[in-house]
Amino acid sequence: MASPRLAALTSAPVTVAPGRRLPQLAIGLWLYGTSMALQIRGGLGLAPWDVLHEGLTKRTGLSFGTITVIVGALVLLCWIPLRQRPGVGTVLNVVLIGVAVDATLAVLPTPTDLFPRILLLTSGIVLNALAAAVYIGARLGPGPRDGLTTGFCARTGTSLRLVRTVIEVAVLVGGWLLGGTLGIGTVLYALAIGPLTQAFLPRLTWTEVSPRPAS
């Protein structure tokens, strides 16, 4: 039997239970962007992809959300040679997360004391895992970065863990060289995000309900 996470990454037709799954997708993506903003304002280290986003933001002068959208779109183009097919969730992932990041950053002040920064970091990581489980659980297509990982696995026969590690290390190093923020938050994110997401996912994954046989 497939694991809950692998099952969740499999898209189901958008016409099936759209009244539940589309709002779940939108809420999850918006909360994911909000969680990224919390970690940014914490200033104690970002997730690997966000280190890259921040580095590019510093180099280009574009907003964090705009860079997130651009990088997501470029990653989505990499799906073409990998023969990956996006779902509606994949496309909305590119757009909504970037908008949510910028909207949250616009209203969230930057604290100077250590305790509120720690609070922003930890709450951001927990919310990030919850949000990921919410939008993945809608089963309307993986995000661009998840699809890149699974696409490479399918085309090369390499393990998911190895491909994910190589990609994460590459973007982390690239982001750091561009001026992105590494710190204790980066390590904490790497250690906590997997177990937290796995804990939330089974409770939030949409599953088809088989009709009862007629008596």
Backbone as CSV, one residue per row, in Angstrom:
resi,resn,N_x,N_y,N_z,CA_x,CA_y,CA_z,C_x,C_y,C_z
1,MET,0.848,-1.205,0.000,0.000,0.000,0.000,0.874,1.242,0.000
2,ALA,0.514,2.269,-0.771,1.281,3.495,-0.825,1.157,4.245,0.490
3,SER,2.222,4.994,0.829,2.191,5.796,2.042,1.195,6.929,1.878
4,PRO,0.690,7.514,3.013,-0.255,8.627,2.887,0.316,9.788,2.092
5,ARG,1.616,10.066,2.248,2.200,11.193,1.531,2.199,10.931,0.038
6,LEU,2.617,9.720,-0.383,2.634,9.423,-1.805,1.227,9.445,-2.382
7,ALA,0.269,8.947,-1.613,-1.120,8.986,-2.079,-1.604,10.414,-2.235
8,ALA,-1.177,11.289,-1.315,-1.618,12.677,-1.367,-1.045,13.419,-2.557
9,LEU,0.151,13.013,-3.016,0.773,13.682,-4.144,0.129,13.283,-5.462
10,THR,-0.736,12.288,-5.447,-1.412,11.852,-6.663,-2.664,12.687,-6.875
11,SER,-2.755,13.329,-8.019,-3.895,14.200,-8.280,-5.151,13.388,-8.544
12,ALA,-6.259,13.874,-8.030,-7.573,13.351,-8.387,-8.259,14.427,-9.222
13,PRO,-9.187,14.063,-10.116,-9.832,15.062,-10.976,-10.438,16.204,-10.174
14,VAL,-10.249,17.432,-10.671,-10.736,18.608,-9.962,-12.253,18.631,-9.880
15,THR,-12.924,17.902,-10.762,-14.391,17.858,-10.744,-14.932,17.002,-9.616
16,VAL,-14.071,16.237,-8.957,-14.499,15.391,-7.852,-14.402,16.185,-6.546
17,ALA,-15.510,16.355,-5.868,-15.593,17.061,-4.581,-14.922,18.432,-4.618
18,PRO,-15.202,19.269,-5.629,-14.541,20.570,-5.702,-14.930,21.506,-4.561
19,GLY,-16.127,21.310,-4.006,-16.589,22.184,-2.936,-15.748,22.099,-1.697
20,ARG,-15.105,20.965,-1.482,-14.201,20.848,-0.343,-12.763,21.076,-0.752
21,ARG,-12.355,20.492,-1.858,-10.933,20.439,-2.181,-10.361,21.756,-2.683
22,LEU,-11.123,22.517,-3.468,-10.608,23.799,-3.961,-10.401,24.802,-2.817
23,PRO,-11.380,24.973,-1.896,-11.112,25.851,-0.748,-9.951,25.349,0.114
24,GLN,-9.847,24.035,0.297,-8.742,23.483,1.076,-7.406,23.819,0.429
25,LEU,-7.357,23.699,-0.892,-6.139,24.038,-1.627,-5.769,25.505,-1.430
26,ALA,-6.745,26.400,-1.637,-6.478,27.838,-1.541,-6.050,28.237,-0.132
27,ILE,-6.723,27.695,0.874,-6.373,28.011,2.264,-4.968,27.515,2.582
28,GLY,-4.661,26.292,2.161,-3.342,25.732,2.422,-2.231,26.545,1.786
29,LEU,-2.423,26.960,0.543,-1.397,27.740,-0.148,-1.223,29.105,0.496
30,TRP,-2.334,29.740,0.876,-2.220,31.054,1.511,-1.497,30.945,2.861
31,LEU,-1.845,29.935,3.650,-1.174,29.741,4.932,0.301,29.404,4.747
32,TYR,0.619,28.710,3.663,2.021,28.387,3.393,2.818,29.671,3.166
33,GLY,2.265,30.589,2.367,2.935,31.864,2.152,3.053,32.664,3.440
34,THR,2.002,32.622,4.259,2.044,33.317,5.547,3.142,32.749,6.433
35,SER,3.282,31.435,6.441,4.318,30.804,7.269,5.716,31.212,6.823
36,MET,5.906,31.371,5.538,7.196,31.827,5.026,7.504,33.229,5.529
37,ALA,6.488,34.106,5.533,6.681,35.471,6.015,7.044,35.491,7.501
38,LEU,6.428,34.624,8.290,6.758,34.539,9.717,8.227,34.197,9.911
39,GLN,8.719,33.231,9.148,10.119,32.843,9.264,11.057,33.955,8.793
40,ILE,10.659,34.683,7.765,11.472,35.799,7.282,11.599,36.871,8.362
41,ARG,10.477,37.247,8.969,10.498,38.273,10.005,11.255,37.790,11.248
42,GLY,11.281,36.483,11.476,12.057,35.965,12.600,13.545,36.226,12.438
43,GLY,14.032,36.185,11.215,15.418,36.519,10.928,16.445,35.588,11.532
44,LEU,16.056,34.341,11.794,16.982,33.391,12.422,17.359,32.245,11.488
45,GLY,17.099,32.412,10.210,17.416,31.366,9.246,16.173,30.883,8.546
46,LEU,16.308,30.613,7.248,15.170,30.248,6.417,15.300,28.831,5.883
47,ALA,14.189,28.318,5.355,14.209,27.032,4.654,15.078,27.170,3.403
48,PRO,15.647,26.054,2.903,16.587,26.139,1.766,16.074,26.932,0.576
49,TRP,14.863,26.662,0.103,14.346,27.395,-1.047,14.159,28.873,-0.718
50,ASP,13.809,29.185,0.518,13.618,30.581,0.894,14.946,31.314,1.047
51,VAL,16.007,30.588,1.380,17.341,31.188,1.353,17.662,31.651,-0.066
52,LEU,17.330,30.815,-1.042,17.527,31.191,-2.445,16.651,32.383,-2.816
53,HIS,15.377,32.341,-2.415,14.471,33.448,-2.725,14.973,34.760,-2.132
54,GLU,15.435,34.709,-0.881,15.920,35.929,-0.239,17.188,36.440,-0.919
55,GLY,18.087,35.520,-1.278,19.301,35.931,-1.971,18.994,36.624,-3.283
56,LEU,18.050,36.072,-4.034,17.658,36.686,-5.303,16.958,38.025,-5.080
57,THR,16.181,38.111,-3.985,15.529,39.381,-3.655,16.566,40.471,-3.414
58,LYS,17.608,40.133,-2.674,18.659,41.108,-2.381,19.405,41.517,-3.647
59,ARG,19.583,40.595,-4.556,20.340,40.882,-5.777,19.530,41.666,-6.806
60,THR,18.222,41.435,-6.846,17.401,42.030,-7.906,16.598,43.240,-7.446
61,GLY,16.316,43.321,-6.134,15.465,44.393,-5.633,13.984,44.097,-5.759
62,LEU,13.629,42.952,-6.316,12.220,42.562,-6.418,11.721,42.074,-5.058
63,SER,10.413,42.091,-4.866,9.857,41.625,-3.598,10.043,40.119,-3.452
64,PHE,10.003,39.668,-2.199,10.163,38.242,-1.916,9.093,37.422,-2.622
65,GLY,7.849,37.913,-2.561,6.762,37.185,-3.207,6.933,37.103,-4.707
66,THR,7.391,38.200,-5.327,7.606,38.199,-6.768,8.678,37.186,-7.164
67,ILE,9.761,37.163,-6.391,10.825,36.189,-6.661,10.306,34.764,-6.494
68,THR,9.462,34.542,-5.480,8.892,33.204,-5.267,8.086,32.761,-6.482
69,VAL,7.301,33.675,-7.044,6.503,33.357,-8.226,7.409,33.060,-9.419
70,ILE,8.431,33.877,-9.622,9.334,33.696,-10.772,10.070,32.369,-10.675
71,VAL,10.613,32.069,-9.489,11.339,30.803,-9.309,10.397,29.625,-9.498
72,GLY,9.177,29.725,-8.957,8.208,28.645,-9.135,7.897,28.399,-10.599
73,ALA,7.752,29.485,-11.360,7.460,29.343,-12.796,8.637,28.715,-13.535
74,LEU,9.866,29.111,-13.172,11.049,28.532,-13.822,11.189,27.044,-13.491
75,VAL,10.911,26.693,-12.232,10.957,25.280,-11.849,9.895,24.498,-12.614
76,LEU,8.739,25.116,-12.804,7.665,24.452,-13.540,8.079,24.169,-14.989
77,LEU,8.865,25.049,-15.589,9.368,24.813,-16.943,10.279,23.590,-16.990
78,CYS,10.961,23.323,-15.887,11.839,22.145,-15.820,11.050,20.844,-15.846
79,TRP,9.737,20.935,-15.609,8.897,19.735,-15.679,8.792,19.207,-17.115
80,ILE,8.960,20.091,-18.089,8.713,19.693,-19.483,9.604,18.534,-19.910
81,PRO,10.947,18.639,-19.770,11.771,17.489,-20.158,11.581,16.264,-19.263
82,LEU,11.051,16.500,-18.044,10.813,15.391,-17.126,9.452,14.731,-17.357
83,ARG,8.665,15.317,-18.285,7.345,14.793,-18.645,6.394,14.726,-17.457
84,GLN,6.480,15.735,-16.613,5.553,15.861,-15.492,4.348,16.689,-15.925
85,ARG,3.182,16.349,-15.403,1.960,17.075,-15.742,1.453,17.843,-14.529
86,PRO,1.329,19.166,-14.660,0.836,19.951,-13.524,-0.669,19.798,-13.341
87,GLY,-1.117,19.999,-12.116,-2.540,20.061,-11.824,-2.913,21.496,-11.496
88,VAL,-4.170,21.722,-11.209,-4.604,23.069,-10.868,-3.892,23.553,-9.612
89,GLY,-3.598,22.618,-8.698,-2.870,22.979,-7.486,-1.450,23.426,-7.775
90,THR,-0.848,22.861,-8.806,0.512,23.241,-9.186,0.547,24.692,-9.650
91,VAL,-0.400,25.059,-10.499,-0.448,26.419,-11.038,-0.770,27.424,-9.941
92,LEU,-1.772,27.127,-9.111,-2.121,28.039,-8.027,-0.993,28.162,-7.008
93,ASN,-0.223,27.098,-6.844,0.932,27.128,-5.949,1.893,28.239,-6.344
94,VAL,2.148,28.344,-7.650,3.089,29.346,-8.146,2.604,30.755,-7.815
95,VAL,1.299,30.997,-7.927,0.757,32.350,-7.805,0.420,32.715,-6.354
96,LEU,-0.375,31.880,-5.685,-0.934,32.264,-4.392,0.108,32.408,-3.296
97,ILE,1.102,31.540,-3.278,2.100,31.604,-2.208,2.854,32.927,-2.257
98,GLY,3.260,33.340,-3.450,3.981,34.602,-3.582,3.148,35.793,-3.138
99,VAL,1.868,35.804,-3.502,0.972,36.893,-3.096,0.812,36.901,-1.577
100,ALA,0.652,35.717,-0.983,0.464,35.623,0.468,1.703,36.091,1.218
101,VAL,2.887,35.761,0.716,4.125,36.206,1.367,4.183,37.725,1.413
102,ASP,3.994,38.369,0.287,4.085,39.828,0.232,2.994,40.491,1.071
103,ALA,1.773,39.937,1.047,0.680,40.516,1.826,0.971,40.439,3.327
104,THR,1.522,39.316,3.773,1.838,39.159,5.199,3.006,40.029,5.606
105,LEU,4.033,40.092,4.784,5.185,40.936,5.093,4.792,42.408,5.188
106,ALA,3.777,42.808,4.429,3.349,44.205,4.419,2.732,44.639,5.744
107,VAL,2.170,43.686,6.497,1.491,44.041,7.747,2.217,43.522,8.987
108,LEU,3.242,42.698,8.802,3.931,42.080,9.937,5.222,42.837,10.235
109,PRO,5.336,43.439,11.420,6.555,44.200,11.747,7.740,43.269,12.017
110,THR,8.930,43.837,11.963,10.148,43.086,12.250,10.536,43.301,13.707
111,PRO,10.494,42.263,14.546,10.846,42.437,15.964,12.361,42.564,16.144
112,THR,12.751,43.189,17.238,14.176,43.335,17.545,14.611,42.419,18.685
113,ASP,13.700,42.111,19.600,14.043,41.231,20.722,14.089,39.776,20.277
114,LEU,14.885,38.984,20.988,15.112,37.599,20.594,13.874,36.737,20.780
115,PHE,13.149,36.916,21.887,12.013,36.017,22.153,10.949,36.081,21.068
116,PRO,10.485,37.266,20.660,9.485,37.287,19.581,10.029,36.742,18.265
117,ARG,11.322,36.871,18.032,11.908,36.303,16.813,11.872,34.779,16.860
118,ILE,12.164,34.214,18.031,12.078,32.759,18.199,10.633,32.296,18.028
119,LEU,9.704,33.069,18.577,8.286,32.730,18.463,7.838,32.748,17.001
120,LEU,8.285,33.737,16.246,7.942,33.805,14.826,8.532,32.623,14.069
121,LEU,9.758,32.282,14.384,10.407,31.154,13.704,9.672,29.849,13.959
122,THR,9.437,29.533,15.234,8.828,28.244,15.568,7.385,28.161,15.068
123,SER,6.621,29.250,15.229,5.246,29.232,14.732,5.229,29.155,13.206
124,GLY,6.207,29.778,12.560,6.294,29.711,11.101,6.565,28.302,10.608
125,ILE,7.433,27.576,11.297,7.757,26.207,10.894,6.556,25.284,11.084
126,VAL,5.884,25.410,12.232,4.716,24.572,12.491,3.606,24.886,11.481
127,LEU,3.364,26.174,11.236,2.335,26.558,10.270,2.705,26.101,8.869
128,ASN,3.992,26.132,8.534,4.446,25.671,7.229,4.109,24.199,7.020
129,ALA,4.356,23.381,8.041,4.043,21.956,7.943,2.546,21.724,7.835
130,LEU,1.768,22.445,8.655,0.310,22.321,8.605,-0.225,22.735,7.238
131,ALA,0.266,23.871,6.736,-0.197,24.370,5.442,0.155,23.417,4.317
132,ALA,1.358,22.851,4.376,1.755,21.885,3.348,0.822,20.688,3.351
133,ALA,0.480,20.193,4.547,-0.436,19.061,4.639,-1.819,19.421,4.112
134,VAL,-2.256,20.662,4.352,-3.568,21.097,3.883,-3.617,21.124,2.364
135,TYR,-2.621,21.767,1.724,-2.712,21.885,0.261,-2.337,20.592,-0.450
136,ILE,-1.398,19.831,0.087,-1.083,18.531,-0.515,-2.268,17.586,-0.356
137,GLY,-2.912,17.666,0.815,-4.047,16.790,1.097,-5.239,17.020,0.202
138,ALA,-5.312,18.180,-0.442,-6.401,18.437,-1.382,-6.269,17.595,-2.644
139,ARG,-5.083,17.081,-2.902,-4.813,16.187,-4.034,-5.196,16.811,-5.382
140,LEU,-4.739,18.042,-5.572,-5.002,18.741,-6.833,-3.704,19.083,-7.560
141,GLY,-2.671,18.317,-7.291,-1.400,18.500,-7.982,-0.316,18.949,-7.031
142,PRO,0.899,18.402,-7.143,2.007,18.793,-6.277,2.527,20.175,-6.638
143,GLY,3.248,20.791,-5.707,3.895,22.060,-5.993,5.034,21.872,-6.984
144,PRO,5.496,22.970,-7.596,6.568,22.854,-8.598,7.813,22.144,-8.079
145,ARG,8.207,22.423,-6.838,9.436,21.845,-6.296,9.259,20.364,-5.975
146,ASP,8.089,19.985,-5.463,7.808,18.560,-5.231,7.789,17.794,-6.546
147,GLY,7.156,18.391,-7.566,7.100,17.737,-8.867,8.465,17.595,-9.507
148,LEU,9.346,18.584,-9.281,10.715,18.488,-9.787,11.427,17.290,-9.177
149,THR,11.251,17.121,-7.880,11.888,16.002,-7.181,11.368,14.661,-7.679
150,THR,10.050,14.498,-7.710,9.486,13.218,-8.134,9.762,12.951,-9.620
151,GLY,9.839,14.033,-10.415,10.154,13.872,-11.833,11.553,13.332,-12.052
152,PHE,12.521,13.874,-11.323,13.892,13.375,-11.425,13.971,11.917,-10.965
153,CYS,13.234,11.594,-9.914,13.227,10.209,-9.432,12.699,9.258,-10.504
154,ALA,11.610,9.656,-11.133,10.988,8.801,-12.146,11.893,8.619,-13.364
155,ARG,12.589,9.683,-13.758,13.409,9.626,-14.966,14.754,8.949,-14.741
156,THR,15.295,9.027,-13.536,16.641,8.506,-13.272,16.648,7.217,-12.463
157,GLY,15.536,6.917,-11.798,15.504,5.736,-10.945,16.214,5.935,-9.624
158,THR,16.573,7.178,-9.309,17.267,7.502,-8.069,16.256,7.630,-6.934
159,SER,16.717,7.378,-5.715,15.814,7.435,-4.573,15.331,8.852,-4.322
160,LEU,14.116,8.940,-3.787,13.526,10.239,-3.469,14.390,10.999,-2.472
161,ARG,14.905,10.298,-1.478,15.708,10.954,-0.445,16.963,11.582,-1.039
162,LEU,17.645,10.855,-1.932,18.880,11.374,-2.518,18.603,12.585,-3.404
163,VAL,17.584,12.474,-4.260,17.265,13.589,-5.162,16.857,14.815,-4.362
164,ARG,16.019,14.642,-3.367,15.565,15.765,-2.540,16.748,16.417,-1.831
165,THR,17.650,15.596,-1.306,18.812,16.127,-0.595,19.706,16.932,-1.524
166,VAL,19.978,16.400,-2.711,20.843,17.094,-3.665,20.236,18.442,-4.065
167,ILE,18.942,18.450,-4.355,18.284,19.690,-4.762,18.291,20.706,-3.629
168,GLU,17.956,20.261,-2.419,17.898,21.177,-1.283,19.270,21.769,-0.971
169,VAL,20.312,20.939,-1.014,21.668,21.433,-0.748,22.097,22.423,-1.827
170,ALA,21.769,22.113,-3.073,22.152,22.999,-4.183,21.507,24.374,-4.049
171,VAL,20.197,24.416,-3.768,19.533,25.717,-3.656,19.973,26.447,-2.390
172,LEU,20.283,25.698,-1.335,20.758,26.315,-0.095,22.102,27.005,-0.317
173,VAL,23.024,26.304,-0.946,24.346,26.881,-1.213,24.224,28.069,-2.164
174,GLY,23.416,27.896,-3.216,23.223,28.990,-4.157,22.626,30.218,-3.491
175,GLY,21.623,30.013,-2.644,21.003,31.125,-1.934,21.957,31.802,-0.979
176,TRP,22.774,31.020,-0.291,23.759,31.580,0.643,24.788,32.426,-0.099
177,LEU,25.243,31.951,-1.247,26.211,32.712,-2.043,25.615,34.028,-2.542
178,LEU,24.293,34.044,-2.710,23.614,35.262,-3.155,23.272,36.200,-2.001
179,GLY,23.520,35.759,-0.767,23.261,36.608,0.388,22.058,36.225,1.211
180,GLY,21.473,35.033,0.978,20.342,34.570,1.771,20.738,34.249,3.194
181,THR,19.750,34.230,4.088,20.000,34.063,5.520,20.004,32.600,5.939
182,LEU,21.155,32.146,6.432,21.259,30.838,7.068,21.361,31.041,8.569
183,GLY,20.881,30.075,9.329,20.964,30.198,10.780,20.367,28.985,11.446
184,ILE,20.119,29.116,12.737,19.547,28.007,13.496,18.177,27.627,12.949
185,GLY,17.474,28.605,12.397,16.163,28.322,11.820,16.244,27.388,10.632
186,THR,17.334,27.480,9.865,17.528,26.596,8.713,17.665,25.149,9.179
187,VAL,18.456,24.961,10.228,18.654,23.616,10.777,17.362,23.088,11.388
188,LEU,16.688,23.942,12.170,15.447,23.517,12.820,14.390,23.143,11.787
189,TYR,14.310,23.925,10.724,13.359,23.622,9.651,13.658,22.259,9.039
190,ALA,14.935,22.022,8.730,15.326,20.763,8.097,14.984,19.561,8.971
191,LEU,15.134,19.711,10.285,14.888,18.600,11.199,13.403,18.393,11.478
192,ALA,12.632,19.477,11.496,11.247,19.400,11.973,10.214,19.263,10.875
193,ILE,10.485,19.773,9.679,9.425,19.886,8.686,8.887,18.531,8.232
194,GLY,9.761,17.560,8.067,9.318,16.238,7.633,8.396,15.558,8.638
195,PRO,8.848,15.390,9.897,7.989,14.755,10.893,6.682,15.505,11.137
196,LEU,6.736,16.843,11.148,5.517,17.614,11.385,4.509,17.446,10.251
197,THR,4.998,17.541,9.016,4.102,17.381,7.871,3.490,15.988,7.849
198,GLN,4.311,14.987,8.144,3.825,13.609,8.159,2.766,13.404,9.238
199,ALA,2.904,14.124,10.344,1.920,13.999,11.421,0.582,14.625,11.027
200,PHE,0.632,15.746,10.311,-0.602,16.436,9.911,-1.284,15.778,8.713
201,LEU,-0.501,15.229,7.794,-1.014,14.827,6.484,-2.144,13.796,6.516
202,PRO,-2.036,12.717,7.291,-3.122,11.724,7.261,-4.474,12.296,7.681
203,ARG,-4.478,13.302,8.534,-5.723,13.879,9.024,-6.342,14.872,8.043
204,LEU,-5.549,15.308,7.063,-6.001,16.367,6.168,-6.089,15.931,4.711
205,THR,-5.726,14.690,4.423,-5.749,14.208,3.048,-7.155,13.797,2.640
206,TRP,-7.615,14.360,1.535,-8.923,13.993,0.996,-8.845,12.601,0.376
207,THR,-9.829,11.765,0.687,-9.897,10.428,0.110,-11.285,10.192,-0.426
208,GLU,-11.349,9.435,-1.518,-12.644,9.097,-2.095,-13.395,8.174,-1.156
209,VAL,-14.681,8.372,-1.062,-15.531,7.501,-0.258,-16.283,6.586,-1.212
210,SER,-16.025,5.318,-1.102,-16.686,4.364,-2.000,-18.173,4.279,-1.679
211,PRO,-19.038,4.248,-2.669,-20.480,4.152,-2.410,-20.836,2.800,-1.802
212,ARG,-21.809,2.820,-0.913,-22.237,1.578,-0.295,-23.027,0.736,-1.284
213,PRO,-22.797,-0.552,-1.296,-23.564,-1.392,-2.212,-25.035,-1.401,-1.843
214,ALA,-25.883,-1.502,-2.850,-27.330,-1.536,-2.597,-27.696,-2.804,-1.852
215,SER,-28.587,-2.667,-0.898,-29.000,-3.852,-0.129,-30.121,-4.582,-0.842
